[in-house]
C-alpha cells in the first residue's frame, strides 16, 4: 500500500499541487471510550478534541487489548482533514477532532439509542482511508479524487477490511460522506459534483472503476463493509447515516439499519 506522499510525488506531473501545508502522517484509528444507552451514569466517551487529549493514553488501539473488548461499535468516516492534525496536546493525528467529533459527542448516543440494548458498548472511530486526501484544502477540491485514486488501485480498501478483521466489531455504523468535488480543477466537462462516469474517467486509475456509472464514497465503503460482513461467522449489525458534520440539523441525525 503506497503512502499518500509517494503517490503524489510519483504523479506530480499530473497533479502539480502545492503541498507545502499538506500533512502526510497516517491518522490511526482511535478507541473513544464506552457507554450504556440506558444507564447514562456510566457513559465515558471521548469524541471531542479536549476529551481525547485528556485521555490520550487510552485512545491508541492495541491489537490484543481491543480484541478483548465486548460489544464493539465501529464508526466509519472517509478520511482526516485539517483539525485531525492540529492538536497541541497530542503528538499524533487523531480522527474527527473538529466539528465531527463535537457532534458525535452531543448526538451519537441519542441517534443510536433505539437500536441498542441495556449494556456497555465500546466505540472505535476509524477512517476508511487514514491519510489526508483533502491535502488540507477545501474538501470540494482534491478529497474525492485522491480518495478514489487510492481506494482500489493502491489497496487501501484491503487495508480497511484488514482493520475491521482486527477489531472484530459487533456493530458497524457507516457515516462516510457521499463526496463532493465542485472545485476539482481536473474535473472534465459534464462531471458533476456527484461521482459519475465522466468524473471517474478523469482519474489516473480509471480502469478500476470502468464498470461503475455512478457512486459515492459512502457506497464504495459500504461495498467493502458488505464483503467483510459476508466473510464473518457471527451476526454483525450494520447501520448508515449522514456524516456527523451535518448533525447540527435534527433531520440529519437519523441513522438507519441496513438489512
C-alpha positions in Angstrom: 0.0 0.0 0.0 1.7 3.2 -1.2 1.7 6.2 1.2 -0.2 9.3 0.0 3.0 11.4 -0.2 4.7 8.8 -2.5 1.6 8.7 -4.7 1.6 12.5 -5.1 5.3 12.6 -5.8 5.1 9.8 -8.4 2.2 11.7 -10.2 3.4 15.2 -9.7 3.4 16.0 -13.4 -0.3 15.2 -13.4 -1.4 16.9 -10.2 1.0 19.8 -9.9 -0.3 20.6 -6.4 1.3 22.9 -3.8 1.6 20.5 -0.8 3.6 22.8 1.4 0.8 22.8 4.0 -0.4 19.3 3.5 0.0 16.6 6.1 1.2 13.1 5.2 1.2 11.3 8.6 -1.1 8.3 9.0 -4.1 9.2 11.2 -4.6 6.0 13.2 -8.0 4.8 14.4 -9.0 5.7 18.0 -10.7 3.9 20.8 -13.0 6.6 22.2 -14.5 5.1 25.3 -17.6 3.2 26.4 -21.3 4.0 27.2 -24.6 2.4 28.1 -27.5 3.9 26.2 -29.9 3.3 29.1 -27.7 4.0 32.1 -26.1 7.4 31.4 -24.2 7.4 34.7 -21.5 5.0 33.3 -21.0 6.9 30.0 -17.4 7.7 29.3 -17.0 8.8 25.7 -14.2 10.9 24.2 -15.3 12.1 20.8 -14.5 15.7 21.4 -11.0 17.0 21.0 -10.4 18.1 24.6 -11.7 14.8 25.9 -9.4 12.9 23.5 -6.4 15.0 24.6 -7.3 14.3 28.3 -7.5 10.5 27.6 -4.6 10.3 25.2 -3.0 7.3 27.0 -6.1 5.2 26.2 -7.1 6.2 22.7 -4.3 4.4 20.7 -5.5 1.0 19.7 -3.5 -2.0 20.8 -4.5 -5.1 18.9 -4.8 -7.7 21.7 -6.5 -5.3 24.1 -9.1 -4.2 21.6 -9.9 -7.8 20.8 -10.7 -8.5 24.4 -13.4 -5.8 24.5 -17.0 -6.8 24.1 -19.9 -5.1 22.3 -17.8 -3.1 19.9 -19.3 -0.4 17.7 -17.1 0.8 14.8 -17.9 4.3 13.5 -16.6 4.8 10.0 -15.7 8.1 8.3 -13.9 8.7 5.0 -10.6 10.4 5.7 -8.9 13.0 8.0 -9.0 16.7 7.0 -7.3 19.6 8.9 -8.3 19.6 12.6 -7.2 16.0 12.9 -3.6 17.1 12.7 -3.7 20.3 14.8 -3.9 19.1 18.4 -1.3 20.9 20.6 -1.5 18.2 23.3 -1.3 15.1 21.1 1.9 14.2 19.4 0.0 12.2 16.7 -3.1 12.8 14.4 -6.5 11.5 15.6 -9.8 11.1 13.7 -12.7 13.6 13.9 -11.1 16.3 16.1 -13.2 19.2 14.9 -17.0 19.7 14.4 -17.5 16.0 13.5 -16.2 14.9 17.0 -18.3 17.6 18.7 -21.5 16.4 17.0 -20.7 12.8 17.8 -20.3 13.7 21.4 -23.6 15.6 21.5 -25.8 13.4 19.4 -24.4 9.8 18.8 -26.0 8.1 21.8 -29.4 9.6 21.1 -29.2 8.8 17.4 -28.4 5.1 18.0 -30.3 4.5 21.3 -33.3 2.8 19.7 -31.1 0.1 18.2 -29.1 -0.7 21.3 -29.6 -2.9 24.5 -29.1 -2.1 28.1 -25.4 -2.9 28.3 -22.0 -1.3 27.9 -20.7 -0.6 24.4 -17.1 0.2 23.3 -16.5 2.6 20.4 -13.8 2.7 17.8 -13.5 5.6 15.5 -11.9 4.9 12.1 -11.4 6.5 8.7 -11.8 4.3 5.6 -8.5 5.9 4.4 -6.1 7.1 7.1 -4.4 9.8 5.1 -5.4 13.5 4.4 -7.0 13.0 1.0 -8.0 16.7 1.0 -4.3 17.7 1.3 -5.6 20.3 3.7 -7.5 22.2 1.1 -11.3 22.7 0.8 -12.7 19.1 0.7 -14.5 20.1 -2.6 -11.1 20.3 -4.4 -9.0 17.2 -4.1 -10.6 14.9 -1.4 -12.8 12.8 -3.7 -10.2 12.4 -6.4 -7.4 11.3 -4.1 -9.7 9.0 -2.1 -10.8 7.3 -5.3 -7.3 7.0 -6.7 -6.1 5.3 -3.5 -9.1 3.2 -2.6 -9.0 0.4 -5.3 -5.7 0.9 -7.1 -3.4 1.2 -4.1 -5.2 -1.4 -2.0 -6.5 0.9 0.7 -9.7 -1.0 0.5 -7.9 -4.1 1.6 -6.2 -2.3 4.5 -9.7 -1.1 5.5 -11.0 -4.7 5.6 -7.9 -5.9 7.4 -8.6 -3.4 10.2 -12.2 -4.5 10.5 -10.9 -8.0 10.9 -8.6 -6.9 13.7 -11.3 -5.0 15.6 -13.9 -7.8 15.3 -16.9 -5.4 15.6 -20.4 -6.3 16.8 -21.9 -3.2 15.2 -20.7 -1.1 12.2 -22.1 2.5 11.6 -21.1 3.9 8.2 -21.1 7.7 8.5 -18.9 8.4 5.5 -19.7 11.4 3.3 -21.1 10.8 -0.2 -18.4 13.1 -1.6 -18.4 16.5 -3.4 -15.9 17.9 -5.8 -17.4 21.2 -7.1 -14.0 22.9 -7.2 -11.9 20.0 -8.6 -9.6 21.6 -11.2 -9.1 18.3 -13.1 -12.8 17.6 -13.5 -13.9 17.0 -17.1 -16.9 18.9 -18.6 -20.1 17.1 -17.6 -18.5 15.6 -14.4 -20.9 16.9 -11.8 -20.4 17.2 -8.0 -21.7 13.6 -7.8 -19.3 10.8 -8.7 -20.5 9.9 -12.2 -18.9 8.2 -15.2 -17.3 11.3 -16.6 -15.7 12.1 -13.2 -14.4 8.5 -12.8 -13.0 8.7 -16.4 -10.8 11.7 -15.3 -8.9 9.6 -12.8 -5.4 8.2 -13.4 -6.6 4.8 -12.2 -9.9 5.0 -14.1 -9.8 1.3 -15.2 -10.6 0.2 -11.7 -14.0 1.9 -11.9 -14.8 1.2 -15.6 -18.0 -0.8 -14.7 -19.4 1.9 -12.4 -21.7 4.6 -13.8 -22.4 6.5 -10.6 -21.3 6.0 -7.0 -20.4 7.8 -3.7 -17.5 7.5 -1.3 -20.1 6.1 1.2 -21.3 3.4 -1.3 -17.8 2.3 -2.1 -17.0 2.0 1.6 -20.3 0.1 2.2 -19.4 -2.3 -0.6 -16.2 -3.3 1.3 -18.1 -3.4 4.6 -20.6 -5.9 3.0 -17.7 -8.0 1.8 -16.3 -8.1 5.3 -19.8 -9.0 6.7 -20.2 -11.9 4.3 -16.9 -13.4 5.5 -17.9 -13.4 9.2 -19.4 -16.3 11.2 -21.1 -14.0 13.7 -24.1 -11.7 13.2 -22.8 -8.2 12.8 -25.4 -5.4 12.6 -24.8 -2.6 10.2 -26.2 1.0 10.2 -25.9 4.0 8.0 -26.3 7.8 8.4 -25.2 11.2 7.2 -21.8 12.5 8.0 -21.8 13.9 11.6 -20.6 17.3 10.4 -24.2 17.8 9.3 -25.8 16.8 12.6 -26.5 20.3 13.8 -29.7 19.9 11.9 -32.0 17.4 13.6 -33.2 15.5 10.5 -29.6 14.8 9.5 -29.0 12.7 12.7 -31.2 9.9 11.5 -29.4 6.5 11.5 -31.0 3.6 9.6 -30.4 -0.1 10.0 -29.2 -1.9 6.8 -30.6 -5.3 6.0 
